[in-house]
Amino acid sequence: TSSHARVGILNNPSSKIKEDNTAIARGILAAFLTQNNSNLKSFLSKLSKEETAKSLAAGTKIVKFLIPGMDGDTFEKKYNTLGLDLIKTQQMFCQEVLKLLPGQMAVISNGR
């Protein structure tokens, strides 16, 4: 959030939701819940890179991608305790309320 814009993310995966294929989604959620705006922006930029996704898929722990200034302990605790229910709930919302197909992306705007 800022005085100019707010950003939120809803997950709408196309595949079955499991621990091993939700590392980035859980990392984003944990960061939103535990970090300040400047650290959040930098961390999300790092997570959005293709090489980061490949590295996580290969088994690299997400804490290797934390940036200086992040509260790593708080992030790691939240990341490790985030269940898959929140992602499943977001998926249901996207598909049942927003009428998106599995994996379909959308931008939703609600101006002030």
Phi and psi restraints in degrees (range 20) as a CNS / XPLOR table:
assign (resid 1 and name C) (resid 2 and name N)
       (resid 2 and name CA) (resid 2 and name C) 1.0 -150.2 20.0 2
assign (resid 2 and name N) (resid 2 and name CA)
       (resid 2 and name C) (resid 3 and name N) 1.0 -176.1 20.0 2
assign (resid 2 and name C) (resid 3 and name N)
       (resid 3 and name CA) (resid 3 and name C) 1.0 -73.4 20.0 2
assign (resid 3 and name N) (resid 3 and name CA)
       (resid 3 and name C) (resid 4 and name N) 1.0 -10.2 20.0 2
assign (resid 3 and name C) (resid 4 and name N)
       (resid 4 and name CA) (resid 4 and name C) 1.0 -109.3 20.0 2
assign (resid 4 and name N) (resid 4 and name CA)
       (resid 4 and name C) (resid 5 and name N) 1.0 -32.0 20.0 2
assign (resid 4 and name C) (resid 5 and name N)
       (resid 5 and name CA) (resid 5 and name C) 1.0 -155.8 20.0 2
assign (resid 5 and name N) (resid 5 and name CA)
       (resid 5 and name C) (resid 6 and name N) 1.0 156.3 20.0 2
assign (resid 5 and name C) (resid 6 and name N)
       (resid 6 and name CA) (resid 6 and name C) 1.0 -126.7 20.0 2
assign (resid 6 and name N) (resid 6 and name CA)
       (resid 6 and name C) (resid 7 and name N) 1.0 143.7 20.0 2
assign (resid 6 and name C) (resid 7 and name N)
       (resid 7 and name CA) (resid 7 and name C) 1.0 -126.9 20.0 2
assign (resid 7 and name N) (resid 7 and name CA)
       (resid 7 and name C) (resid 8 and name N) 1.0 136.9 20.0 2
assign (resid 7 and name C) (resid 8 and name N)
       (resid 8 and name CA) (resid 8 and name C) 1.0 -137.6 20.0 2
assign (resid 8 and name N) (resid 8 and name CA)
       (resid 8 and name C) (resid 9 and name N) 1.0 158.3 20.0 2
assign (resid 8 and name C) (resid 9 and name N)
       (resid 9 and name CA) (resid 9 and name C) 1.0 -130.9 20.0 2
assign (resid 9 and name N) (resid 9 and name CA)
       (resid 9 and name C) (resid 10 and name N) 1.0 133.4 20.0 2
assign (resid 9 and name C) (resid 10 and name N)
       (resid 10 and name CA) (resid 10 and name C) 1.0 -117.1 20.0 2
assign (resid 10 and name N) (resid 10 and name CA)
       (resid 10 and name C) (resid 11 and name N) 1.0 135.3 20.0 2
assign (resid 10 and name C) (resid 11 and name N)
       (resid 11 and name CA) (resid 11 and name C) 1.0 -89.3 20.0 2
assign (resid 11 and name N) (resid 11 and name CA)
       (resid 11 and name C) (resid 12 and name N) 1.0 134.7 20.0 2
assign (resid 11 and name C) (resid 12 and name N)
       (resid 12 and name CA) (resid 12 and name C) 1.0 -136.9 20.0 2
assign (resid 12 and name N) (resid 12 and name CA)
       (resid 12 and name C) (resid 13 and name N) 1.0 66.5 20.0 2
assign (resid 12 and name C) (resid 13 and name N)
       (resid 13 and name CA) (resid 13 and name C) 1.0 -67.3 20.0 2
assign (resid 13 and name N) (resid 13 and name CA)
       (resid 13 and name C) (resid 14 and name N) 1.0 153.5 20.0 2
assign (resid 13 and name C) (resid 14 and name N)
       (resid 14 and name CA) (resid 14 and name C) 1.0 -95.9 20.0 2
assign (resid 14 and name N) (resid 14 and name CA)
       (resid 14 and name C) (resid 15 and name N) 1.0 -14.1 20.0 2
assign (resid 14 and name C) (resid 15 and name N)
       (resid 15 and name CA) (resid 15 and name C) 1.0 -110.2 20.0 2
assign (resid 15 and name N) (resid 15 and name CA)
       (resid 15 and name C) (resid 16 and name N) 1.0 171.4 20.0 2
assign (resid 15 and name C) (resid 16 and name N)
       (resid 16 and name CA) (resid 16 and name C) 1.0 -61.5 20.0 2
assign (resid 16 and name N) (resid 16 and name CA)
       (resid 16 and name C) (resid 17 and name N) 1.0 134.9 20.0 2
assign (resid 16 and name C) (resid 17 and name N)
       (resid 17 and name CA) (resid 17 and name C) 1.0 -80.9 20.0 2
assign (resid 17 and name N) (resid 17 and name CA)
       (resid 17 and name C) (resid 18 and name N) 1.0 118.6 20.0 2
assign (resid 17 and name C) (resid 18 and name N)
       (resid 18 and name CA) (resid 18 and name C) 1.0 -138.3 20.0 2
assign (resid 18 and name N) (resid 18 and name CA)
       (resid 18 and name C) (resid 19 and name N) 1.0 162.6 20.0 2
assign (resid 18 and name C) (resid 19 and name N)
       (resid 19 and name CA) (resid 19 and name C) 1.0 -56.2 20.0 2
assign (resid 19 and name N) (resid 19 and name CA)
       (resid 19 and name C) (resid 20 and name N) 1.0 -42.5 20.0 2
assign (resid 19 and name C) (resid 20 and name N)
       (resid 20 and name CA) (resid 20 and name C) 1.0 -76.6 20.0 2
assign (resid 20 and name N) (resid 20 and name CA)
       (resid 20 and name C) (resid 21 and name N) 1.0 -14.1 20.0 2
assign (resid 20 and name C) (resid 21 and name N)
       (resid 21 and name CA) (resid 21 and name C) 1.0 -114.2 20.0 2
assign (resid 21 and name N) (resid 21 and name CA)
       (resid 21 and name C) (resid 22 and name N) 1.0 16.8 20.0 2
assign (resid 21 and name C) (resid 22 and name N)
       (resid 22 and name CA) (resid 22 and name C) 1.0 -124.0 20.0 2
assign (resid 22 and name N) (resid 22 and name CA)
       (resid 22 and name C) (resid 23 and name N) 1.0 19.3 20.0 2
assign (resid 22 and name C) (resid 23 and name N)
       (resid 23 and name CA) (resid 23 and name C) 1.0 -58.5 20.0 2
assign (resid 23 and name N) (resid 23 and name CA)
       (resid 23 and name C) (resid 24 and name N) 1.0 -45.5 20.0 2
assign (resid 23 and name C) (resid 24 and name N)
       (resid 24 and name CA) (resid 24 and name C) 1.0 -68.8 20.0 2
assign (resid 24 and name N) (resid 24 and name CA)
       (resid 24 and name C) (resid 25 and name N) 1.0 -44.2 20.0 2
assign (resid 24 and name C) (resid 25 and name N)
       (resid 25 and name CA) (resid 25 and name C) 1.0 -61.2 20.0 2
assign (resid 25 and name N) (resid 25 and name CA)
       (resid 25 and name C) (resid 26 and name N) 1.0 -44.4 20.0 2
assign (resid 25 and name C) (resid 26 and name N)
       (resid 26 and name CA) (resid 26 and name C) 1.0 -67.8 20.0 2
assign (resid 26 and name N) (resid 26 and name CA)
       (resid 26 and name C) (resid 27 and name N) 1.0 -34.9 20.0 2
assign (resid 26 and name C) (resid 27 and name N)
       (resid 27 and name CA) (resid 27 and name C) 1.0 -64.4 20.0 2
assign (resid 27 and name N) (resid 27 and name CA)
       (resid 27 and name C) (resid 28 and name N) 1.0 -41.6 20.0 2
assign (resid 27 and name C) (resid 28 and name N)
       (resid 28 and name CA) (resid 28 and name C) 1.0 -63.8 20.0 2
assign (resid 28 and name N) (resid 28 and name CA)
       (resid 28 and name C) (resid 29 and name N) 1.0 -47.2 20.0 2
assign (resid 28 and name C) (resid 29 and name N)
       (resid 29 and name CA) (resid 29 and name C) 1.0 -61.9 20.0 2
assign (resid 29 and name N) (resid 29 and name CA)
       (resid 29 and name C) (resid 30 and name N) 1.0 -45.4 20.0 2
assign (resid 29 and name C) (resid 30 and name N)
       (resid 30 and name CA) (resid 30 and name C) 1.0 -62.2 20.0 2
assign (resid 30 and name N) (resid 30 and name CA)
       (resid 30 and name C) (resid 31 and name N) 1.0 -40.4 20.0 2
assign (resid 30 and name C) (resid 31 and name N)
       (resid 31 and name CA) (resid 31 and name C) 1.0 -65.8 20.0 2
assign (resid 31 and name N) (resid 31 and name CA)
       (resid 31 and name C) (resid 32 and name N) 1.0 -44.2 20.0 2
assign (resid 31 and name C) (resid 32 and name N)
       (resid 32 and name CA) (resid 32 and name C) 1.0 -57.7 20.0 2
assign (resid 32 and name N) (resid 32 and name CA)
       (resid 32 and name C) (resid 33 and name N) 1.0 -36.5 20.0 2
assign (resid 32 and name C) (resid 33 and name N)
       (resid 33 and name CA) (resid 33 and name C) 1.0 -83.5 20.0 2
assign (resid 33 and name N) (resid 33 and name CA)
       (resid 33 and name C) (resid 34 and name N) 1.0 -17.2 20.0 2
assign (resid 33 and name C) (resid 34 and name N)
       (resid 34 and name CA) (resid 34 and name C) 1.0 -125.8 20.0 2
assign (resid 34 and name N) (resid 34 and name CA)
       (resid 34 and name C) (resid 35 and name N) 1.0 -11.7 20.0 2
assign (resid 34 and name C) (resid 35 and name N)
       (resid 35 and name CA) (resid 35 and name C) 1.0 -115.2 20.0 2
assign (resid 35 and name N) (resid 35 and name CA)
       (resid 35 and name C) (resid 36 and name N) 1.0 158.1 20.0 2
assign (resid 35 and name C) (resid 36 and name N)
       (resid 36 and name CA) (resid 36 and name C) 1.0 -80.2 20.0 2
assign (resid 36 and name N) (resid 36 and name CA)
       (resid 36 and name C) (resid 37 and name N) 1.0 168.2 20.0 2
assign (resid 36 and name C) (resid 37 and name N)
       (resid 37 and name CA) (resid 37 and name C) 1.0 -58.5 20.0 2
assign (resid 37 and name N) (resid 37 and name CA)
       (resid 37 and name C) (resid 38 and name N) 1.0 -42.9 20.0 2
assign (resid 37 and name C) (resid 38 and name N)
       (resid 38 and name CA) (resid 38 and name C) 1.0 -68.1 20.0 2
assign (resid 38 and name N) (resid 38 and name CA)
       (resid 38 and name C) (resid 39 and name N) 1.0 -42.2 20.0 2
assign (resid 38 and name C) (resid 39 and name N)
       (resid 39 and name CA) (resid 39 and name C) 1.0 -67.7 20.0 2
assign (resid 39 and name N) (resid 39 and name CA)
       (resid 39 and name C) (resid 40 and name N) 1.0 -37.8 20.0 2
assign (resid 39 and name C) (resid 40 and name N)
       (resid 40 and name CA) (resid 40 and name C) 1.0 -60.6 20.0 2
assign (resid 40 and name N) (resid 40 and name CA)
       (resid 40 and name C) (resid 41 and name N) 1.0 -47.2 20.0 2
assign (resid 40 and name C) (resid 41 and name N)
       (resid 41 and name CA) (resid 41 and name C) 1.0 -60.5 20.0 2
assign (resid 41 and name N) (resid 41 and name CA)
       (resid 41 and name C) (resid 42 and name N) 1.0 -46.2 20.0 2
assign (resid 41 and name C) (resid 42 and name N)
       (resid 42 and name CA) (resid 42 and name C) 1.0 -65.3 20.0 2
assign (resid 42 and name N) (resid 42 and name CA)
       (resid 42 and name C) (resid 43 and name N) 1.0 -41.7 20.0 2
assign (resid 42 and name C) (resid 43 and name N)
       (resid 43 and name CA) (resid 43 and name C) 1.0 -66.4 20.0 2
assign (resid 43 and name N) (resid 43 and name CA)
       (resid 43 and name C) (resid 44 and name N) 1.0 -42.8 20.0 2
assign (resid 43 and name C) (resid 44 and name N)
       (resid 44 and name CA) (resid 44 and name C) 1.0 -63.4 20.0 2
assign (resid 44 and name N) (resid 44 and name CA)
       (resid 44 and name C) (resid 45 and name N) 1.0 -36.9 20.0 2
assign (resid 44 and name C) (resid 45 and name N)
       (resid 45 and name CA) (resid 45 and name C) 1.0 -61.9 20.0 2
assign (resid 45 and name N) (resid 45 and name CA)
       (resid 45 and name C) (resid 46 and name N) 1.0 -40.7 20.0 2
assign (resid 45 and name C) (resid 46 and name N)
       (resid 46 and name CA) (resid 46 and name C) 1.0 -67.7 20.0 2
assign (resid 46 and name N) (resid 46 and name CA)
       (resid 46 and name C) (resid 47 and name N) 1.0 -42.4 20.0 2
assign (resid 46 and name C) (resid 47 and name N)
       (resid 47 and name CA) (resid 47 and name C) 1.0 -66.7 20.0 2
assign (resid 47 and name N) (resid 47 and name CA)
       (resid 47 and name C) (resid 48 and name N) 1.0 -26.4 20.0 2
assign (resid 47 and name C) (resid 48 and name N)
       (resid 48 and name CA) (resid 48 and name C) 1.0 -80.9 20.0 2
assign (resid 48 and name N) (resid 48 and name CA)
       (resid 48 and name C) (resid 49 and name N) 1.0 -2.6 20.0 2
assign (resid 48 and name C) (resid 49 and name N)
       (resid 49 and name CA) (resid 49 and name C) 1.0 -80.4 20.0 2
assign (resid 49 and name N) (resid 49 and name CA)
       (resid 49 and name C) (resid 50 and name N) 1.0 141.9 20.0 2
assign (resid 49 and name C) (resid 50 and name N)
       (resid 50 and name CA) (resid 50 and name C) 1.0 -61.2 20.0 2
assign (resid 50 and name N) (resid 50 and name CA)
       (resid 50 and name C) (resid 51 and name N) 1.0 -38.3 20.0 2
assign (resid 50 and name C) (resid 51 and name N)
       (resid 51 and name CA) (resid 51 and name C) 1.0 -66.3 20.0 2
assign (resid 51 and name N) (resid 51 and name CA)
       (resid 51 and name C) (resid 52 and name N) 1.0 -30.1 20.0 2
assign (resid 51 and name C) (resid 52 and name N)
       (resid 52 and name CA) (resid 52 and name C) 1.0 -66.4 20.0 2
assign (resid 52 and name N) (resid 52 and name CA)
       (resid 52 and name C) (resid 53 and name N) 1.0 -45.3 20.0 2
assign (resid 52 and name C) (resid 53 and name N)
       (resid 53 and name CA) (resid 53 and name C) 1.0 -60.3 20.0 2
assign (resid 53 and name N) (resid 53 and name CA)
       (resid 53 and name C) (resid 54 and name N) 1.0 -43.6 20.0 2
assign (resid 53 and name C) (resid 54 and name N)
       (resid 54 and name CA) (resid 54 and name C) 1.0 -63.9 20.0 2
assign (resid 54 and name N) (resid 54 and name CA)
       (resid 54 and name C) (resid 55 and name N) 1.0 -40.8 20.0 2
assign (resid 54 and name C) (resid 55 and name N)
       (resid 55 and name CA) (resid 55 and name C) 1.0 -65.5 20.0 2
assign (resid 55 and name N) (resid 55 and name CA)
       (resid 55 and name C) (resid 56 and name N) 1.0 -43.2 20.0 2
assign (resid 55 and name C) (resid 56 and name N)
       (resid 56 and name CA) (resid 56 and name C) 1.0 -64.1 20.0 2
assign (resid 56 and name N) (resid 56 and name CA)
       (resid 56 and name C) (resid 57 and name N) 1.0 -41.0 20.0 2
assign (resid 56 and name C) (resid 57 and name N)
       (resid 57 and name CA) (resid 57 and name C) 1.0 -63.5 20.0 2
assign (resid 57 and name N) (resid 57 and name CA)
       (resid 57 and name C) (resid 58 and name N) 1.0 -29.0 20.0 2
assign (resid 57 and name C) (resid 58 and name N)
       (resid 58 and name CA) (resid 58 and name C) 1.0 -82.3 20.0 2
assign (resid 58 and name N) (resid 58 and name CA)
       (resid 58 and name C) (resid 59 and name N) 1.0 -3.9 20.0 2
assign (resid 58 and name C) (resid 59 and name N)
       (resid 59 and name CA) (resid 59 and name C) 1.0 111.2 20.0 2
assign (resid 59 and name N) (resid 59 and name CA)
       (resid 59 and name C) (resid 60 and name N) 1.0 0.3 20.0 2
assign (resid 59 and name C) (resid 60 and name N)
       (resid 60 and name CA) (resid 60 and name C) 1.0 -64.8 20.0 2
assign (resid 60 and name N) (resid 60 and name CA)
       (resid 60 and name C) (resid 61 and name N) 1.0 137.0 20.0 2
assign (resid 60 and name C) (resid 61 and name N)
       (resid 61 and name CA) (resid 61 and name C) 1.0 -72.9 20.0 2
assign (resid 61 and name N) (resid 61 and name CA)
       (resid 61 and name C) (resid 62 and name N) 1.0 141.9 20.0 2
assign (resid 61 and name C) (resid 62 and name N)
       (resid 62 and name CA) (resid 62 and name C) 1.0 -63.3 20.0 2
assign (resid 62 and name N) (resid 62 and name CA)
       (resid 62 and name C) (resid 63 and name N) 1.0 -27.0 20.0 2
assign (resid 62 and name C) (resid 63 and name N)
       (resid 63 and name CA) (resid 63 and name C) 1.0 -64.4 20.0 2
assign (resid 63 and name N) (resid 63 and name CA)
       (resid 63 and name C) (resid 64 and name N) 1.0 -18.1 20.0 2
assign (resid 63 and name C) (resid 64 and name N)
       (resid 64 and name CA) (resid 64 and name C) 1.0 -67.4 20.0 2
assign (resid 64 and name N) (resid 64 and name CA)
       (resid 64 and name C) (resid 65 and name N) 1.0 -17.4 20.0 2
assign (resid 64 and name C) (resid 65 and name N)
       (resid 65 and name CA) (resid 65 and name C) 1.0 -101.9 20.0 2
assign (resid 65 and name N) (resid 65 and name CA)
       (resid 65 and name C) (resid 66 and name N) 1.0 2.9 20.0 2
assign (resid 65 and name C) (resid 66 and name N)
       (resid 66 and name CA) (resid 66 and name C) 1.0 -63.0 20.0 2
assign (resid 66 and name N) (resid 66 and name CA)
       (resid 66 and name C) (resid 67 and name N) 1.0 147.1 20.0 2
assign (resid 66 and name C) (resid 67 and name N)
       (resid 67 and name CA) (resid 67 and name C) 1.0 -103.0 20.0 2
assign (resid 67 and name N) (resid 67 and name CA)
       (resid 67 and name C) (resid 68 and name N) 1.0 155.8 20.0 2
assign (resid 67 and name C) (resid 68 and name N)
       (resid 68 and name CA) (resid 68 and name C) 1.0 -57.2 20.0 2
assign (resid 68 and name N) (resid 68 and name CA)
       (resid 68 and name C) (resid 69 and name N) 1.0 137.1 20.0 2
assign (resid 68 and name C) (resid 69 and name N)
       (resid 69 and name CA) (resid 69 and name C) 1.0 100.1 20.0 2
assign (resid 69 and name N) (resid 69 and name CA)
       (resid 69 and name C) (resid 70 and name N) 1.0 -17.9 20.0 2
assign (resid 69 and name C) (resid 70 and name N)
       (resid 70 and name CA) (resid 70 and name C) 1.0 -72.9 20.0 2
assign (resid 70 and name N) (resid 70 and name CA)
       (resid 70 and name C) (resid 71 and name N) 1.0 147.9 20.0 2
assign (resid 70 and name C) (resid 71 and name N)
       (resid 71 and name CA) (resid 71 and name C) 1.0 -81.7 20.0 2
assign (resid 71 and name N) (resid 71 and name CA)
       (resid 71 and name C) (resid 72 and name N) 1.0 88.3 20.0 2
assign (resid 71 and name C) (resid 72 and name N)
       (resid 72 and name CA) (resid 72 and name C) 1.0 -62.8 20.0 2
assign (resid 72 and name N) (resid 72 and name CA)
       (resid 72 and name C) (resid 73 and name N) 1.0 -39.8 20.0 2
assign (resid 72 and name C) (resid 73 and name N)
       (resid 73 and name CA) (resid 73 and name C) 1.0 -65.1 20.0 2
assign (resid 73 and name N) (resid 73 and name CA)
       (resid 73 and name C) (resid 74 and name N) 1.0 -45.3 20.0 2
assign (resid 73 and name C) (resid 74 and name N)
       (resid 74 and name CA) (resid 74 and name C) 1.0 -65.2 20.0 2
assign (resid 74 and name N) (resid 74 and name CA)
       (resid 74 and name C) (resid 75 and name N) 1.0 -42.9 20.0 2
assign (resid 74 and name C) (resid 75 and name N)
       (resid 75 and name CA) (resid 75 and name C) 1.0 -60.0 20.0 2
assign (resid 75 and name N) (resid 75 and name CA)
       (resid 75 and name C) (resid 76 and name N) 1.0 -49.9 20.0 2
assign (resid 75 and name C) (resid 76 and name N)
       (resid 76 and name CA) (resid 76 and name C) 1.0 -62.8 20.0 2
assign (resid 76 and name N) (resid 76 and name CA)
       (resid 76 and name C) (resid 77 and name N) 1.0 -40.0 20.0 2
assign (resid 76 and name C) (resid 77 and name N)
       (resid 77 and name CA) (resid 77 and name C) 1.0 -62.2 20.0 2
assign (resid 77 and name N) (resid 77 and name CA)
       (resid 77 and name C) (resid 78 and name N) 1.0 -46.5 20.0 2
assign (resid 77 and name C) (resid 78 and name N)
       (resid 78 and name CA) (resid 78 and name C) 1.0 -65.2 20.0 2
assign (resid 78 and name N) (resid 78 and name CA)
       (resid 78 and name C) (resid 79 and name N) 1.0 -44.1 20.0 2
assign (resid 78 and name C) (resid 79 and name N)
       (resid 79 and name CA) (resid 79 and name C) 1.0 -59.0 20.0 2
assign (resid 79 and name N) (resid 79 and name CA)
       (resid 79 and name C) (resid 80 and name N) 1.0 -44.2 20.0 2
assign (resid 79 and name C) (resid 80 and name N)
       (resid 80 and name CA) (resid 80 and name C) 1.0 -73.9 20.0 2
assign (resid 80 and name N) (resid 80 and name CA)
       (resid 80 and name C) (resid 81 and name N) 1.0 -19.6 20.0 2
assign (resid 80 and name C) (resid 81 and name N)
       (resid 81 and name CA) (resid 81 and name C) 1.0 -104.8 20.0 2
assign (resid 81 and name N) (resid 81 and name CA)
       (resid 81 and name C) (resid 82 and name N) 1.0 -5.5 20.0 2
assign (resid 81 and name C) (resid 82 and name N)
       (resid 82 and name CA) (resid 82 and name C) 1.0 -69.1 20.0 2
assign (resid 82 and name N) (resid 82 and name CA)
       (resid 82 and name C) (resid 83 and name N) 1.0 119.9 20.0 2
assign (resid 82 and name C) (resid 83 and name N)
       (resid 83 and name CA) (resid 83 and name C) 1.0 -82.5 20.0 2
assign (resid 83 and name N) (resid 83 and name CA)
       (resid 83 and name C) (resid 84 and name N) 1.0 176.3 20.0 2
assign (resid 83 and name C) (resid 84 and name N)
       (resid 84 and name CA) (resid 84 and name C) 1.0 -84.6 20.0 2
assign (resid 84 and name N) (resid 84 and name CA)
       (resid 84 and name C) (resid 85 and name N) 1.0 -9.6 20.0 2
assign (resid 84 and name C) (resid 85 and name N)
       (resid 85 and name CA) (resid 85 and name C) 1.0 -60.5 20.0 2
assign (resid 85 and name N) (resid 85 and name CA)
       (resid 85 and name C) (resid 86 and name N) 1.0 -38.3 20.0 2
assign (resid 85 and name C) (resid 86 and name N)
       (resid 86 and name CA) (resid 86 and name C) 1.0 -64.1 20.0 2
assign (resid 86 and name N) (resid 86 and name CA)
       (resid 86 and name C) (resid 87 and name N) 1.0 -41.6 20.0 2
assign (resid 86 and name C) (resid 87 and name N)
       (resid 87 and name CA) (resid 87 and name C) 1.0 -67.3 20.0 2
assign (resid 87 and name N) (resid 87 and name CA)
       (resid 87 and name C) (resid 88 and name N) 1.0 -39.2 20.0 2
assign (resid 87 and name C) (resid 88 and name N)
       (resid 88 and name CA) (resid 88 and name C) 1.0 -64.8 20.0 2
assign (resid 88 and name N) (resid 88 and name CA)
       (resid 88 and name C) (resid 89 and name N) 1.0 -38.9 20.0 2
assign (resid 88 and name C) (resid 89 and name N)
       (resid 89 and name CA) (resid 89 and name C) 1.0 -64.9 20.0 2
assign (resid 89 and name N) (resid 89 and name CA)
       (resid 89 and name C) (resid 90 and name N) 1.0 -42.9 20.0 2
assign (resid 89 and name C) (resid 90 and name N)
       (resid 90 and name CA) (resid 90 and name C) 1.0 -63.6 20.0 2
assign (resid 90 and name N) (resid 90 and name CA)
       (resid 90 and name C) (resid 91 and name N) 1.0 -40.0 20.0 2
assign (resid 90 and name C) (resid 91 and name N)
       (resid 91 and name CA) (resid 91 and name C) 1.0 -61.2 20.0 2
assign (resid 91 and name N) (resid 91 and name CA)
       (resid 91 and name C) (resid 92 and name N) 1.0 -45.0 20.0 2
assign (resid 91 and name C) (resid 92 and name N)
       (resid 92 and name CA) (resid 92 and name C) 1.0 -61.7 20.0 2
assign (resid 92 and name N) (resid 92 and name CA)
       (resid 92 and name C) (resid 93 and name N) 1.0 -43.7 20.0 2
assign (resid 92 and name C) (resid 93 and name N)
       (resid 93 and name CA) (resid 93 and name C) 1.0 -59.7 20.0 2
assign (resid 93 and name N) (resid 93 and name CA)
       (resid 93 and name C) (resid 94 and name N) 1.0 -47.0 20.0 2
assign (resid 93 and name C) (resid 94 and name N)
       (resid 94 and name CA) (resid 94 and name C) 1.0 -59.1 20.0 2
assign (resid 94 and name N) (resid 94 and name CA)
       (resid 94 and name C) (resid 95 and name N) 1.0 -40.7 20.0 2
assign (resid 94 and name C) (resid 95 and name N)
       (resid 95 and name CA) (resid 95 and name C) 1.0 -87.1 20.0 2
assign (resid 95 and name N) (resid 95 and name CA)
       (resid 95 and name C) (resid 96 and name N) 1.0 -36.7 20.0 2
assign (resid 95 and name C) (resid 96 and name N)
       (resid 96 and name CA) (resid 96 and name C) 1.0 -85.8 20.0 2
assign (resid 96 and name N) (resid 96 and name CA)
       (resid 96 and name C) (resid 97 and name N) 1.0 -40.1 20.0 2
assign (resid 96 and name C) (resid 97 and name N)
       (resid 97 and name CA) (resid 97 and name C) 1.0 -94.2 20.0 2
assign (resid 97 and name N) (resid 97 and name CA)
       (resid 97 and name C) (resid 98 and name N) 1.0 -48.1 20.0 2
assign (resid 97 and name C) (resid 98 and name N)
       (resid 98 and name CA) (resid 98 and name C) 1.0 -85.0 20.0 2
assign (resid 98 and name N) (resid 98 and name CA)
       (resid 98 and name C) (resid 99 and name N) 1.0 -10.0 20.0 2
assign (resid 98 and name C) (resid 99 and name N)
       (resid 99 and name CA) (resid 99 and name C) 1.0 61.0 20.0 2
assign (resid 99 and name N) (resid 99 and name CA)
       (resid 99 and name C) (resid 100 and name N) 1.0 37.1 20.0 2
assign (resid 99 and name C) (resid 100 and name N)
       (resid 100 and name CA) (resid 100 and name C) 1.0 -88.1 20.0 2
assign (resid 100 and name N) (resid 100 and name CA)
       (resid 100 and name C) (resid 101 and name N) 1.0 149.0 20.0 2
assign (resid 100 and name C) (resid 101 and name N)
       (resid 101 and name CA) (resid 101 and name C) 1.0 -78.3 20.0 2
assign (resid 101 and name N) (resid 101 and name CA)
       (resid 101 and name C) (resid 102 and name N) 1.0 156.6 20.0 2
assign (resid 101 and name C) (resid 102 and name N)
       (resid 102 and name CA) (resid 102 and name C) 1.0 -53.8 20.0 2
assign (resid 102 and name N) (resid 102 and name CA)
       (resid 102 and name C) (resid 103 and name N) 1.0 128.1 20.0 2
assign (resid 102 and name C) (resid 103 and name N)
       (resid 103 and name CA) (resid 103 and name C) 1.0 83.6 20.0 2
assign (resid 103 and name N) (resid 103 and name CA)
       (resid 103 and name C) (resid 104 and name N) 1.0 -10.4 20.0 2
assign (resid 103 and name C) (resid 104 and name N)
       (resid 104 and name CA) (resid 104 and name C) 1.0 -70.0 20.0 2
assign (resid 104 and name N) (resid 104 and name CA)
       (resid 104 and name C) (resid 105 and name N) 1.0 139.4 20.0 2
assign (resid 104 and name C) (resid 105 and name N)
       (resid 105 and name CA) (resid 105 and name C) 1.0 -102.8 20.0 2
assign (resid 105 and name N) (resid 105 and name CA)
       (resid 105 and name C) (resid 106 and name N) 1.0 153.9 20.0 2
assign (resid 105 and name C) (resid 106 and name N)
       (resid 106 and name CA) (resid 106 and name C) 1.0 -154.3 20.0 2
assign (resid 106 and name N) (resid 106 and name CA)
       (resid 106 and name C) (resid 107 and name N) 1.0 157.1 20.0 2
assign (resid 106 and name C) (resid 107 and name N)
       (resid 107 and name CA) (resid 107 and name C) 1.0 -116.1 20.0 2
assign (resid 107 and name N) (resid 107 and name CA)
       (resid 107 and name C) (resid 108 and name N) 1.0 128.3 20.0 2
assign (resid 107 and name C) (resid 108 and name N)
       (resid 108 and name CA) (resid 108 and name C) 1.0 -117.3 20.0 2
assign (resid 108 and name N) (resid 108 and name CA)
       (resid 108 and name C) (resid 109 and name N) 1.0 131.0 20.0 2
assign (resid 108 and name C) (resid 109 and name N)
       (resid 109 and name CA) (resid 109 and name C) 1.0 -121.6 20.0 2
assign (resid 109 and name N) (resid 109 and name CA)
       (resid 109 and name C) (resid 110 and name N) 1.0 139.3 20.0 2
assign (resid 109 and name C) (resid 110 and name N)
       (resid 110 and name CA) (resid 110 and name C) 1.0 -139.9 20.0 2
assign (resid 110 and name N) (resid 110 and name CA)
       (resid 110 and name C) (resid 111 and name N) 1.0 94.5 20.0 2
assign (resid 110 and name C) (resid 111 and name N)
       (resid 111 and name CA) (resid 111 and name C) 1.0 -69.4 20.0 2
assign (resid 111 and name N) (resid 111 and name CA)
       (resid 111 and name C) (resid 112 and name N) 1.0 157.9 20.0 2
